[in-house]
Structures are given as C-alpha cells and as structure tokens.
Amino acid sequence: MWVKICGTTNLEDALAAVDAGADALGFVFADSPRRVEPAAAHRITRSVPERIEKVGVFVNESAERIRKIVEEAGLTAVQLHGDESLEFANELAKDEGLRVIPVLPITKIREVERQTGAVCIMPGPLIDTILIDSAMRDKRGGTGRTWDWDLSRGFTQAFRAGKVKVIVAGGLTPGNVKAAIETMLPWGVDVASGVEREPGKKDHEKVRAFVRAAKSSDL
C-alpha cells in the first residue's frame, strides 16, 4: 500500500514520515495553513531518500508556475486540487519524469454518474493515477471528513479495471485507514489532518500508527 503524508512543512516531520515507512511526502503550494514556500520545500526534498516521491499540491496554478515550482522545490509529482481540466493534466504529464495526479472530489464523481450513468471518469492516456477526496464548498482538501466508503468501492474498481491507480483521502486517521482500505480497495492512501497535532505540524506517533495500519492492510 502506497502511503503519502501530506502537508509537510519541516524536515523533522518529513524524516519522521520517512522513518515510519511512508512512500511519499506532500507539499502544499496553495492557500492553506500547511502552505510551504518552494525554497523551504527544497531544503526538505534534498534531505530525504531519492525513493521518496515528492508531491506538490496545486490549486488553479498555471502550467508555467507549476513547472517553475517543480524545479525549484525538487518535486517528482504534482497533485492538481483545483478546477484544472483533465486536458490540462495530460498536457502537464508530457513533462518527462513527472507524475501528474488529478484530484476528483467524490461529489464530482457522483454528479457525473447521475448525469451520464458512468461510474468513473477516465483521466486520459498520460495519467495513470488519480486521487479521490472529500470536499467542502470552501475547502479543496484537508477537510478531515470522510464519505460513504461503501458507495465508493464501485468507483475504485472501475478505475482499476481501466489500469488507473486510485489514491483515497479525506478524513483518514490511524484508527480508520485499515477499514477504508478494506472497503474501497485503493492503490494508495493520503493523509494530512489525521496525523497532525496542529495544522502543518505532525504528531509523529500518529504518523507511525497510520503507516503501520495502512501497510498492514496490503491486499
């Protein structure tokens, strides 16, 4: 099970996540209490093992700005958490060595299902990973809220059938991540608020417990 610890703002938290067994670190470059500047992110990314994915989280940024931050911060992947189109994501994914992860709010997936009868939105030829998250009117992510996981299993199965890796986020904690994995059968999980002691600061014991619970659920 691939595990990403998102909202990383300092090296101490990053190293704790790596030591716990996380596969990826997330850095928020959008308006958020977890926001980090590219130079600060680079001081972290250059200090963790190469095997760790370094994922930048962006909301409605231009491709030029995203590419600039990818270079400055030493990122290996980007997560598009705004209103970016799948065409935009596929164009960005042409950049060599860059994984692009579009975020599909559960509300959007359900709306497409109601309107078209389709159970998922295939992201396009250059995208092999998507993230399904909860969302609120005034928050793109980091809501700390879950949704009805039983209703989501069909989505994740359809994506998997289309050779698309599914990451799930939204309200995950050390106490519920195993149940989420066993219900939705995703490829990976993503957490921010569920392992914090305050926004932008990790609780290292919660990080260890989360990674341990997620990895114990490998199917």
Residue frames as a rotation matrix with the C-alpha (Angstrom) as fourth column:
MET 1
0.573 0.820 0.000 0.00
0.820 -0.573 0.000 0.00
0.000 0.000 -1.000 0.00
TRP 2
-0.388 -0.649 0.654 1.40
0.655 -0.693 -0.300 3.35
0.648 0.312 0.695 -1.12
VAL 3
0.436 0.494 -0.752 1.21
0.892 -0.350 0.287 5.95
-0.122 -0.796 -0.593 1.66
LYS 4
-0.255 -0.466 0.847 1.57
0.512 -0.808 -0.291 9.71
0.820 0.360 0.445 1.32
ILE 5
0.029 0.174 -0.984 1.94
0.927 -0.373 -0.039 12.05
-0.374 -0.911 -0.172 4.27
CYS 6
0.035 0.093 0.995 0.74
0.754 -0.656 0.035 15.43
0.656 0.749 -0.093 3.03
GLY 7
0.860 0.302 0.412 1.04
0.054 -0.855 0.515 18.96
0.508 -0.421 -0.751 4.34
THR 8
0.368 -0.819 -0.439 4.75
0.929 0.310 0.201 18.57
-0.029 -0.482 0.876 5.16
THR 9
0.922 0.027 0.386 6.26
0.071 -0.993 -0.099 21.86
0.380 0.118 -0.917 6.33
ASN 10
0.478 -0.782 0.400 9.51
-0.876 -0.387 0.290 20.96
-0.072 -0.488 -0.870 8.08
LEU 11
-0.147 -0.672 -0.726 12.39
-0.686 0.598 -0.414 18.49
0.712 0.437 -0.549 7.90
GLU 12
-0.788 -0.151 0.597 11.75
-0.587 0.477 -0.654 16.91
-0.187 -0.866 -0.464 11.29
ASP 13
0.154 0.932 0.328 8.26
-0.584 0.353 -0.731 15.83
-0.797 -0.079 0.599 10.26
ALA 14
0.531 -0.004 -0.847 9.50
-0.818 0.258 -0.514 14.68
0.221 0.966 0.134 6.86
LEU 15
-0.497 -0.815 -0.297 12.18
-0.664 0.578 -0.475 12.45
0.559 -0.039 -0.828 8.35
ALA 16
-0.594 0.380 0.709 9.70
-0.543 0.462 -0.702 11.01
-0.594 -0.802 -0.068 10.85
ALA 17
0.522 0.831 -0.192 7.38
-0.681 0.270 -0.681 10.08
-0.514 0.487 0.706 7.97
VAL 18
0.245 -0.539 -0.806 10.22
-0.770 0.397 -0.500 8.50
0.589 0.743 -0.317 6.00
ASP 19
-0.766 -0.581 0.273 11.37
-0.611 0.530 -0.588 6.57
0.197 -0.617 -0.762 9.08
ALA 20
-0.224 0.783 0.580 7.80
-0.610 0.351 -0.710 5.36
-0.760 -0.513 0.399 9.60
GLY 21
-0.572 -0.077 0.816 7.74
0.409 0.836 0.365 3.87
-0.711 0.543 -0.447 6.11
ALA 22
0.465 0.748 -0.474 5.86
-0.061 -0.507 -0.860 6.47
-0.883 0.428 -0.190 4.06
ASP 23
0.069 -0.371 0.926 6.31
0.898 0.428 0.105 6.31
-0.435 0.824 0.362 0.29
ALA 24
-0.168 -0.036 0.985 5.63
0.707 -0.701 0.095 9.97
0.687 0.713 0.143 -0.48
LEU 25
-0.476 0.028 -0.879 5.63
0.670 -0.636 -0.383 13.42
-0.569 -0.771 0.284 1.08
GLY 26
0.210 0.623 0.753 3.19
0.919 -0.390 0.067 16.14
0.335 0.678 -0.654 0.06
PHE 27
-0.698 -0.462 -0.547 3.95
0.586 -0.808 -0.065 19.87
-0.412 -0.365 0.835 -0.06
VAL 28
0.335 0.933 0.132 1.12
0.895 -0.271 -0.354 22.39
-0.295 0.237 -0.926 -0.35
PHE 29
-0.807 -0.591 0.022 1.73
0.553 -0.740 0.384 25.40
-0.210 0.322 0.923 -2.61
ALA 30
-0.224 0.824 0.521 -1.78
0.418 -0.402 0.815 26.81
0.880 0.401 -0.254 -2.31
ASP 31
-0.289 0.198 0.937 -3.56
-0.674 -0.737 -0.052 28.95
0.680 -0.647 0.346 0.26
SER 32
0.576 0.377 -0.726 -3.50
0.171 0.812 0.557 26.78
0.800 -0.445 0.403 3.38
PRO 33
0.787 -0.341 0.514 -2.17
-0.609 -0.300 0.734 26.69
-0.096 -0.891 -0.444 6.95
ARG 34
0.577 -0.572 0.582 0.08
0.298 0.812 0.502 23.94
-0.760 -0.116 0.640 5.54
ARG 35
0.976 -0.181 0.125 1.48
0.056 -0.347 -0.936 26.09
0.212 0.920 -0.329 2.75
VAL 36
0.368 -0.925 -0.097 5.24
0.456 0.089 0.885 25.96
-0.810 -0.371 0.455 2.21
GLU 37
0.604 -0.254 -0.755 7.50
-0.642 -0.717 -0.272 28.07
-0.472 0.649 -0.596 0.02
PRO 38
0.916 -0.211 -0.342 9.46
-0.135 0.640 -0.757 26.33
0.379 0.739 0.557 -2.77
ALA 39
0.000 -0.991 0.137 12.85
-0.559 -0.114 -0.821 27.06
0.829 -0.077 -0.554 -1.19
ALA 40
-0.178 0.005 0.984 11.72
-0.959 0.224 -0.174 25.58
-0.222 -0.974 -0.035 2.13
ALA 41
0.833 0.511 0.215 10.34
-0.431 0.841 -0.328 22.52
-0.348 0.181 0.920 0.36
HIS 42
0.645 -0.645 -0.410 13.65
-0.269 0.311 -0.912 22.06
0.716 0.698 0.027 -1.45
ARG 43
-0.274 -0.744 0.610 15.56
-0.885 -0.053 -0.462 22.03
0.376 -0.666 -0.644 1.82
ILE 44
0.152 0.420 0.895 13.38
-0.712 0.674 -0.195 19.06
-0.685 -0.608 0.401 2.75
THR 45
0.942 0.319 -0.104 13.29
-0.297 0.649 -0.701 17.19
-0.156 0.691 0.706 -0.57
ARG 46
0.373 -0.875 -0.309 17.08
-0.527 0.074 -0.847 17.25
0.764 0.478 -0.434 -0.91
SER 47
-0.441 -0.559 0.702 17.41
-0.882 0.123 -0.456 15.72
0.168 -0.820 -0.547 2.55
VAL 48
0.282 0.569 0.773 15.19
-0.604 0.731 -0.318 12.65
-0.746 -0.377 0.549 2.09
PRO 49
-0.422 -0.526 0.738 15.93
0.148 0.763 0.629 9.47
-0.894 0.374 -0.245 0.12
GLU 50
-0.833 0.019 -0.553 15.55
-0.527 -0.334 0.782 9.54
-0.169 0.942 0.288 -3.66
ARG 51
-0.858 0.500 -0.119 12.98
0.422 0.818 0.392 6.72
0.293 0.286 -0.912 -3.46
ILE 52
-0.363 0.749 -0.555 10.52
0.612 -0.257 -0.748 9.02
-0.702 -0.611 -0.365 -1.67
GLU 53
-0.160 0.400 0.902 8.07
0.875 -0.366 0.318 10.71
0.457 0.840 -0.292 -4.01
LYS 54
-0.724 -0.097 -0.683 7.91
0.434 -0.834 -0.342 14.47
-0.537 -0.544 0.645 -3.51
VAL 55
-0.265 0.783 0.563 4.44
0.935 0.067 0.347 15.66
0.235 0.618 -0.750 -4.44
GLY 56
-0.989 -0.022 -0.145 3.45
0.051 -0.977 -0.205 19.29
-0.137 -0.210 0.968 -4.88
VAL 57
-0.196 0.980 0.025 -0.18
0.928 0.193 -0.320 20.18
-0.318 -0.040 -0.947 -4.26
PHE 58
-0.983 -0.173 -0.065 -1.50
0.129 -0.894 0.430 22.97
-0.132 0.414 0.901 -6.50
VAL 59
-0.034 0.999 -0.037 -4.83
0.731 0.000 -0.682 24.76
-0.682 -0.050 -0.730 -6.91
ASN 60
0.794 0.528 0.302 -5.57
0.570 -0.475 -0.670 26.50
-0.211 0.704 -0.678 -10.22
GLU 61
0.135 -0.830 -0.541 -1.98
-0.130 -0.556 0.821 27.45
-0.982 -0.041 -0.183 -10.96
SER 62
0.681 -0.008 -0.733 -0.68
-0.726 -0.140 -0.673 27.97
-0.097 0.990 -0.101 -14.49
ALA 63
0.923 -0.383 -0.019 1.42
0.366 0.895 -0.256 25.25
0.115 0.230 0.966 -16.10
GLU 64
0.266 -0.861 0.434 4.34
0.069 -0.432 -0.899 27.68
0.962 0.269 -0.055 -16.20
ARG 65
0.164 -0.155 0.974 4.12
-0.893 -0.443 0.080 28.35
0.419 -0.883 -0.211 -12.46
ILE 66
0.907 0.195 0.374 3.78
-0.346 0.851 0.395 24.65
-0.241 -0.488 0.839 -11.65
ARG 67
0.746 -0.666 -0.021 6.84
0.463 0.541 -0.702 23.77
0.478 0.514 0.712 -13.72
LYS 68
0.121 -0.709 0.695 8.85
-0.339 -0.688 -0.642 26.52
0.933 -0.158 -0.323 -12.05
ILE 69
0.342 0.078 0.936 7.99
-0.939 -0.004 0.343 25.27
0.030 -0.997 0.072 -8.56
VAL 70
1.000 -0.015 0.011 8.64
0.016 0.999 -0.046 21.64
-0.010 0.046 0.999 -9.56
GLU 71
0.395 -0.915 0.084 12.19
0.378 0.079 -0.922 22.65
0.837 0.396 0.377 -10.47
GLU 72
-0.044 -0.426 0.904 12.75
-0.579 -0.727 -0.370 24.96
0.814 -0.539 -0.215 -7.50
ALA 73
0.333 0.306 0.892 11.39
-0.941 0.174 0.291 22.55
-0.066 -0.936 0.346 -4.91
GLY 74
-0.728 -0.674 -0.127 12.80
-0.684 0.727 0.060 19.32
0.052 0.130 -0.990 -6.33
LEU 75
0.058 0.870 0.490 9.42
-0.708 0.382 -0.594 17.65
-0.704 -0.312 0.638 -6.88
THR 76
-0.939 -0.313 0.139 8.75
-0.149 0.737 0.659 14.38
-0.309 0.598 -0.739 -8.67
ALA 77
-0.513 0.838 0.189 4.95
0.822 0.415 0.391 14.64
0.249 0.355 -0.901 -8.87
VAL 78
-0.929 0.325 0.177 2.14
-0.354 -0.921 -0.166 17.18
0.109 -0.217 0.970 -8.81
GLN 79
-0.555 0.822 -0.124 -1.37
0.808 0.499 -0.313 16.89
-0.195 -0.274 -0.942 -7.42
LEU 80
-0.870 0.273 0.409 -3.98
0.015 -0.816 0.577 19.11
0.492 0.509 0.707 -9.08
HIS 81
-0.679 0.531 -0.507 -6.52
0.713 0.314 -0.627 20.06
-0.174 -0.787 -0.592 -6.44
GLY 82
-0.654 0.427 -0.625 -8.42
-0.258 -0.902 -0.346 22.85
-0.711 -0.065 0.700 -8.20
ASP 83
0.465 0.884 -0.043 -10.62
-0.233 0.076 -0.970 23.17
-0.854 0.461 0.241 -11.28
GLU 84
-0.463 -0.730 -0.503 -7.91
-0.718 -0.024 0.695 22.03
-0.519 0.684 -0.513 -13.68
SER 85
0.606 0.676 -0.420 -9.24
-0.789 0.443 -0.425 20.07
-0.101 0.589 0.802 -16.64
LEU 86
0.592 -0.382 0.710 -8.07
0.159 0.918 0.362 16.59
-0.790 -0.102 0.604 -17.50
GLU 87
0.816 -0.326 0.477 -6.73
0.474 -0.094 -0.876 18.06
0.331 0.941 0.078 -20.74
PHE 88
0.614 -0.594 0.520 -4.55
-0.656 -0.750 -0.083 20.39
0.439 -0.290 -0.850 -18.65
ALA 89
0.531 -0.389 0.753 -3.36
-0.549 0.519 0.655 17.43
-0.646 -0.761 0.062 -16.56
ASN 90
0.721 -0.237 0.651 -2.45
0.520 0.806 -0.282 15.38
-0.458 0.542 0.704 -19.62
GLU 91
0.783 -0.469 0.408 -0.55
0.083 -0.572 -0.816 18.28
0.616 0.673 -0.409 -21.16
LEU 92
0.493 -0.596 0.634 1.44
-0.865 -0.413 0.285 18.71
0.092 -0.689 -0.719 -17.96
ALA 93
0.644 -0.170 0.746 2.07
-0.228 0.888 0.399 14.97
-0.730 -0.428 0.533 -17.82
LYS 94
0.929 -0.356 0.104 4.08
0.200 0.243 -0.949 15.24
0.312 0.902 0.297 -21.03
ASP 95
0.443 -0.804 0.398 6.94
-0.845 -0.522 -0.115 16.60
0.301 -0.285 -0.910 -18.90
GLU 96
0.160 -0.447 -0.880 9.48
-0.128 0.875 -0.468 13.81
0.979 0.187 0.083 -18.63
GLY 97
-0.617 -0.506 -0.603 9.65
0.393 0.466 -0.793 12.06
0.682 -0.726 -0.089 -15.28
LEU 98
-0.867 0.341 0.364 6.72
-0.497 -0.654 -0.571 13.96
0.043 -0.675 0.736 -13.73
ARG 99
-0.670 0.720 -0.181 3.76
0.720 0.690 0.078 12.08
0.181 -0.078 -0.980 -12.29
VAL 100
-0.800 0.508 0.321 0.55
-0.479 -0.861 0.170 14.11
0.363 -0.018 0.932 -12.52
ILE 101
-0.776 0.531 -0.339 -2.27
0.629 0.687 -0.364 13.23
0.040 -0.496 -0.867 -10.13
PRO 102
-0.521 0.691 0.501 -5.65
-0.286 -0.695 0.660 14.85
0.804 0.200 0.560 -10.83
VAL 103
-0.955 0.296 0.016 -7.94
0.054 0.226 -0.973 15.09
-0.291 -0.928 -0.232 -7.80
LEU 104
-0.522 0.853 -0.020 -11.57
-0.018 0.012 1.000 14.09
0.853 0.522 0.009 -8.29
PRO 105
-0.735 0.334 0.590 -13.85
-0.671 -0.238 -0.702 15.16
-0.094 -0.912 0.399 -5.44
ILE 106
-0.858 0.437 0.271 -16.36
0.385 0.895 -0.225 12.47
-0.341 -0.088 -0.936 -4.57
THR 107
-0.014 0.893 -0.450 -19.14
0.062 -0.448 -0.892 14.98
-0.998 -0.040 -0.049 -5.28
LYS 108
-0.155 -0.113 -0.981 -17.92
-0.892 -0.411 0.189 15.41
-0.424 0.905 -0.037 -8.87
ILE 109
-0.966 -0.221 -0.133 -17.76
-0.256 0.885 0.388 11.67
0.032 0.409 -0.912 -9.49
ARG 110
-0.562 0.820 0.112 -21.30
0.522 0.456 -0.721 11.24
-0.642 -0.347 -0.684 -8.19
GLU 111
0.080 0.590 -0.804 -22.57
-0.367 -0.732 -0.574 14.10
-0.927 0.341 0.158 -10.36
VAL 112
-0.533 -0.339 -0.776 -21.04
-0.843 0.134 0.520 12.53
-0.072 0.931 -0.358 -13.47
GLU 113
-0.977 0.185 0.106 -22.62
0.179 0.982 -0.061 9.21
-0.116 -0.041 -0.992 -12.51
ARG 114
-0.226 0.954 -0.197 -26.06
0.313 -0.120 -0.942 10.85
-0.922 -0.275 -0.272 -12.12
GLN 115
0.143 0.279 -0.950 -25.79
-0.626 -0.718 -0.305 12.69
-0.767 0.638 0.072 -15.43
THR 116
-0.112 -0.329 -0.937 -24.21
-0.982 0.179 0.055 10.02
0.150 0.927 -0.344 -17.64
GLY 117
0.899 0.438 0.010 -24.55
-0.431 0.880 0.201 6.70
0.079 -0.185 0.979 -15.87
ALA 118
0.260 -0.893 -0.368 -20.76
-0.031 0.374 -0.927 6.27
0.965 0.252 0.070 -15.93
VAL 119
0.897 0.074 -0.436 -19.23
0.405 0.257 0.877 5.07
0.177 -0.964 0.201 -12.68
CYS 120
0.224 -0.852 -0.473 -15.90
0.591 -0.267 0.761 6.84
-0.775 -0.450 0.443 -13.21
ILE 121
0.939 -0.047 -0.341 -14.09
-0.261 -0.742 -0.617 9.50
-0.224 0.668 -0.709 -15.22
MET 122
0.561 -0.784 0.266 -11.09
0.804 0.593 0.053 8.05
-0.199 0.184 0.963 -17.06
PRO 123
0.503 -0.326 -0.801 -8.31
0.180 -0.867 0.465 10.62
-0.845 -0.378 -0.377 -16.80
GLY 124
0.834 -0.178 -0.522 -6.66
-0.544 -0.421 -0.726 10.19
-0.091 0.889 -0.448 -20.19
PRO 125
0.848 -0.413 -0.333 -3.71
0.129 0.770 -0.625 8.43
0.514 0.487 0.706 -21.85
LEU 126
-0.069 -0.979 0.193 -0.88
-0.005 -0.193 -0.981 10.09
0.998 -0.069 0.008 -19.90
ILE 127
-0.169 0.110 0.979 -2.40
-0.935 -0.332 -0.124 9.84
0.311 -0.937 0.159 -16.43
ASP 128
-0.287 0.032 -0.957 -2.04
-0.017 0.999 0.038 6.58
0.958 0.027 -0.286 -14.52
THR 129
-0.648 0.028 -0.761 -3.03
0.749 0.207 -0.630 7.81
0.139 -0.978 -0.155 -11.03
ILE 130
-0.126 0.618 0.776 -5.97
-0.049 -0.785 0.617 9.77
0.991 0.039 0.129 -9.61
LEU 131
-0.962 -0.122 -0.245 -6.92
0.240 0.054 -0.969 10.84
0.132 -0.991 -0.023 -6.11
ILE 132
-0.006 0.995 0.100 -10.47
0.372 -0.090 0.924 10.71
0.928 0.043 -0.370 -4.76
ASP 133
-0.916 -0.344 -0.204 -11.08
0.337 -0.390 -0.857 13.13
0.215 -0.854 0.474 -1.90
SER 134
0.160 0.912 -0.378 -13.89
0.968 -0.220 -0.119 14.61
-0.191 -0.347 -0.918 0.10
ALA 135
-0.763 -0.377 0.525 -14.54
0.492 -0.866 0.093 18.30
0.419 0.329 0.846 -0.48
MET 136
-0.011 0.739 -0.674 -16.48
0.820 -0.379 -0.428 21.20
-0.572 -0.558 -0.602 1.01
ARG 137
0.790 0.427 0.440 -17.71
0.609 -0.629 -0.483 24.39
0.071 0.650 -0.757 -0.58
ASP 138
0.894 -0.415 0.171 -14.88
-0.425 -0.905 0.029 26.44
0.142 -0.099 -0.985 0.95
LYS 139
0.140 -0.880 0.454 -12.13
-0.678 0.249 0.692 23.79
-0.722 -0.405 -0.561 1.16
ARG 140
0.277 -0.134 -0.952 -10.41
-0.887 0.344 -0.307 21.88
0.368 0.929 -0.023 -1.66
GLY 141
0.217 -0.263 -0.940 -8.95
0.187 0.956 -0.224 19.31
0.958 -0.127 0.257 0.72
GLY 142
-0.818 -0.568 -0.085 -7.78
0.156 -0.076 -0.985 18.78
0.553 -0.819 0.151 4.27
THR 143
-0.081 0.901 0.426 -11.40
-0.530 -0.401 0.747 18.69
0.844 -0.165 0.510 5.36
GLY 144
-0.864 -0.247 0.438 -10.95
-0.503 0.442 -0.743 15.89
-0.010 -0.863 -0.506 7.87
ARG 145
0.048 0.972 0.230 -14.26
-0.801 0.175 -0.572 14.48
-0.597 -0.157 0.787 6.62
THR 146
-0.842 -0.223 0.492 -14.97
0.036 0.886 0.463 11.03
-0.539 0.408 -0.737 5.28
TRP 147
-0.264 0.829 -0.492 -17.76
-0.962 -0.193 0.192 9.89
0.064 0.524 0.849 2.97
ASP 148
0.597 0.560 0.574 -19.75
-0.580 0.796 -0.173 6.67
-0.554 -0.230 0.800 2.47
TRP 149
-0.416 -0.904 -0.105 -16.92
-0.751 0.276 0.600 4.33
-0.513 0.328 -0.793 1.54
ASP 150
-0.293 0.361 0.885 -19.27
0.283 0.917 -0.280 1.50
-0.913 0.169 -0.371 0.54
LEU 151
0.774 0.630 -0.061 -20.61
0.172 -0.303 -0.937 3.69
-0.609 0.715 -0.343 -2.28
SER 152
0.456 -0.684 -0.569 -17.04
-0.806 -0.589 0.063 4.35
-0.378 0.430 -0.820 -3.45
ARG 153
-0.100 -0.570 0.815 -15.97
-0.143 0.819 0.555 0.77
-0.985 -0.061 -0.163 -4.00
GLY 154
0.583 0.399 0.708 -17.52
0.608 0.363 -0.706 0.69
-0.538 0.842 -0.031 -7.46
PHE 155
0.932 -0.288 -0.221 -15.56
-0.359 -0.821 -0.443 3.78
-0.054 0.492 -0.869 -8.47
THR 156
0.119 -0.973 0.199 -12.22
-0.822 0.016 0.570 2.35
-0.557 -0.231 -0.797 -7.39
GLN 157
0.001 -0.069 0.998 -12.93
0.229 0.971 0.067 -1.00
-0.973 0.228 0.016 -9.07
ALA 158
0.864 0.372 0.340 -13.81
0.414 -0.139 -0.900 0.75
-0.287 0.918 -0.274 -12.34
PHE 159
0.699 -0.683 -0.213 -10.64
-0.710 -0.698 -0.091 2.81
-0.086 0.215 -0.973 -12.27
ARG 160
-0.096 -0.766 0.636 -8.56
-0.538 0.578 0.614 -0.27
-0.837 -0.283 -0.468 -11.50
ALA 161
0.365 0.304 0.880 -10.16
0.501 0.733 -0.461 -2.07
-0.785 0.609 0.116 -14.44
GLY 162
0.979 -0.004 0.204 -9.01
0.167 -0.552 -0.817 0.85
0.116 0.834 -0.540 -16.59
LYS 163
0.250 -0.959 -0.134 -5.43
0.882 0.283 -0.377 0.46
0.400 -0.024 0.916 -15.29
VAL 164
0.100 -0.157 0.983 -5.68
-0.176 -0.975 -0.138 3.65
0.979 -0.159 -0.125 -13.22
LYS 165
-0.554 -0.362 -0.750 -4.21
0.667 0.346 -0.659 3.68
0.498 -0.866 0.050 -9.71
VAL 166
0.387 0.781 0.490 -6.57
0.157 -0.579 0.800 5.12
0.909 -0.232 -0.347 -7.12
ILE 167
-0.818 -0.521 -0.245 -5.45
0.385 -0.178 -0.906 7.06
0.428 -0.835 0.346 -4.05
VAL 168
0.316 0.948 0.035 -8.09
0.571 -0.219 0.791 7.90
0.758 -0.230 -0.610 -1.45
ALA 169
-0.866 -0.500 -0.014 -8.04
0.338 -0.564 -0.753 10.77
0.369 -0.657 0.657 1.04
GLY 170
-0.269 0.776 0.571 -10.45
-0.432 -0.627 0.648 12.63
0.861 -0.072 0.504 3.25
GLY 171
0.454 0.535 0.712 -10.87
-0.838 -0.015 0.546 12.09
0.303 -0.844 0.442 6.97
LEU 172
0.536 -0.307 -0.787 -8.41
0.166 0.952 -0.258 9.21
0.828 0.007 0.561 7.19
THR 173
0.423 -0.383 0.821 -6.81
-0.890 -0.343 0.299 8.52
0.167 -0.858 -0.486 10.58
PRO 174
-0.716 -0.692 -0.086 -4.74
-0.648 0.706 -0.285 5.76
0.258 -0.149 -0.955 12.17
GLY 175
-0.617 0.515 0.595 -7.99
-0.334 0.513 -0.791 4.40
-0.712 -0.687 -0.145 13.57
ASN 176
0.403 0.908 0.119 -9.97
-0.237 0.229 -0.944 4.14
-0.884 0.352 0.307 10.33
VAL 177
-0.053 -0.453 -0.890 -7.47
-0.959 -0.226 0.173 3.78
-0.280 0.862 -0.422 7.48
LYS 178
-0.911 -0.289 0.293 -7.49
-0.224 0.946 0.236 -0.02
-0.345 0.149 -0.927 7.60
ALA 179
-0.156 0.939 0.306 -11.27
0.424 0.343 -0.838 -0.11
-0.892 0.000 -0.452 7.27
ALA 180
0.414 0.265 -0.871 -11.10
-0.538 -0.700 -0.469 2.42
-0.734 0.663 -0.148 4.41
ILE 181
-0.507 -0.702 -0.500 -8.59
-0.838 0.267 0.475 0.28
-0.200 0.660 -0.724 2.54
GLU 182
-0.880 0.168 0.445 -10.52
0.135 0.985 -0.106 -2.93
-0.456 -0.033 -0.889 3.06
THR 183
0.120 0.991 -0.053 -13.74
0.301 -0.088 -0.950 -1.26
-0.946 0.098 -0.309 1.87
MET 184
0.686 0.213 -0.696 -12.50
-0.429 -0.654 -0.623 0.75
-0.588 0.726 -0.357 -1.14
LEU 185
0.537 -0.543 0.646 -9.50
0.616 0.776 0.140 -1.38
-0.577 0.322 0.751 -2.20
PRO 186
0.938 -0.210 -0.275 -7.36
-0.325 -0.811 -0.487 1.58
-0.121 0.547 -0.829 -3.35
TRP 187
0.525 -0.848 -0.067 -3.78
0.472 0.356 -0.806 1.53
0.708 0.392 0.588 -4.58
GLY 188
-0.608 -0.791 -0.076 -2.76
0.555 -0.355 -0.752 4.20
0.568 -0.499 0.654 -2.07
VAL 189
0.535 0.727 -0.430 -3.87
0.826 -0.345 0.446 6.47
0.176 -0.594 -0.785 0.77
ASP 190
-0.392 -0.565 0.726 -3.15
0.407 -0.814 -0.414 10.12
0.825 0.133 0.549 1.54
VAL 191
0.477 0.530 -0.701 -3.38
0.855 -0.094 0.510 11.84
0.205 -0.843 -0.498 4.92
ALA 192
-0.332 -0.549 0.767 -2.76
0.160 -0.834 -0.528 15.32
0.930 -0.052 0.365 6.34
SER 193
-0.058 0.354 0.933 -5.00
-0.769 -0.612 0.184 16.43
0.637 -0.707 0.308 9.20
GLY 194
0.816 0.509 -0.274 -5.45
-0.269 0.754 0.599 12.89
0.512 -0.415 0.752 10.51
VAL 195
0.441 -0.728 -0.525 -1.82
0.828 0.556 -0.075 12.75
0.346 -0.401 0.848 11.68
GLU 196
-0.205 -0.493 0.845 -1.37
0.158 -0.869 -0.469 16.32
0.966 0.037 0.256 12.90
ARG 197
-0.379 0.104 -0.919 -1.14
0.922 -0.042 -0.385 17.85
-0.078 -0.994 -0.080 16.35
GLU 198
0.182 0.468 -0.865 -1.99
0.104 -0.884 -0.456 21.19
-0.978 -0.007 -0.209 14.71
PRO 199
0.954 0.233 0.189 -2.22
0.195 -0.006 -0.981 22.34
-0.227 0.972 -0.051 11.07
GLY 200
0.690 -0.721 -0.056 1.19
-0.417 -0.334 -0.845 21.94
0.591 0.607 -0.531 9.47
LYS 201
-0.311 -0.776 0.548 2.74
-0.934 0.144 -0.327 20.12
0.175 -0.614 -0.770 12.42
LYS 202
0.112 0.330 -0.937 2.75
-0.342 0.898 0.275 16.32
0.933 0.290 0.213 12.57
ASP 203
0.471 0.031 0.882 2.20
-0.836 0.336 0.434 14.07
-0.283 -0.941 0.184 15.53
HIS 204
-0.352 -0.752 -0.557 4.97
-0.903 0.430 -0.010 11.54
0.247 0.499 -0.830 14.95
GLU 205
-0.786 0.135 0.603 3.26
-0.210 0.860 -0.465 8.76
-0.581 -0.492 -0.648 16.85
LYS 206
0.316 0.949 -0.017 0.13
-0.243 0.064 -0.968 9.23
-0.917 0.310 0.250 14.75
VAL 207
0.279 -0.305 -0.911 2.25
-0.960 -0.104 -0.259 9.15
-0.015 0.947 -0.322 11.60
ARG 208
-0.784 -0.621 -0.006 3.84
-0.620 0.783 -0.040 5.86
0.030 -0.027 -0.999 12.66
ALA 209
-0.502 0.671 0.546 0.46
-0.048 0.608 -0.792 4.41
-0.864 -0.424 -0.273 13.61
PHE 210
0.458 0.694 -0.555 -1.10
-0.581 -0.239 -0.778 5.49
-0.673 0.679 0.294 10.32
VAL 211
-0.048 -0.555 -0.831 1.64
-0.971 0.222 -0.092 3.99
0.236 0.802 -0.549 8.16
ARG 212
-0.888 -0.289 0.359 1.64
-0.403 0.864 -0.302 0.81
-0.223 -0.413 -0.883 10.23
ALA 213
-0.152 0.925 0.349 -2.13
-0.101 0.337 -0.936 0.39
-0.983 -0.178 0.042 9.89
ALA 214
0.515 0.347 -0.784 -2.11
-0.758 -0.245 -0.605 1.14
-0.402 0.905 0.137 6.16
LYS 215
-0.309 -0.741 -0.597 0.75
-0.908 0.416 -0.046 -1.22
0.282 0.528 -0.801 5.39
SER 216
-0.810 0.048 0.584 -0.85
-0.283 0.840 -0.463 -3.98
-0.513 -0.541 -0.667 7.46
SER 217
0.190 0.980 0.058 -3.85
-0.254 0.106 -0.961 -3.78
-0.948 0.168 0.269 5.14
ASP 218
-0.492 -0.417 -0.765 -1.98
-0.829 -0.045 0.557 -4.68
-0.266 0.908 -0.323 1.95
LEU 219
0.437 0.782 0.444 -4.20
-0.483 0.620 -0.618 -6.95
-0.759 0.055 0.649 -0.09
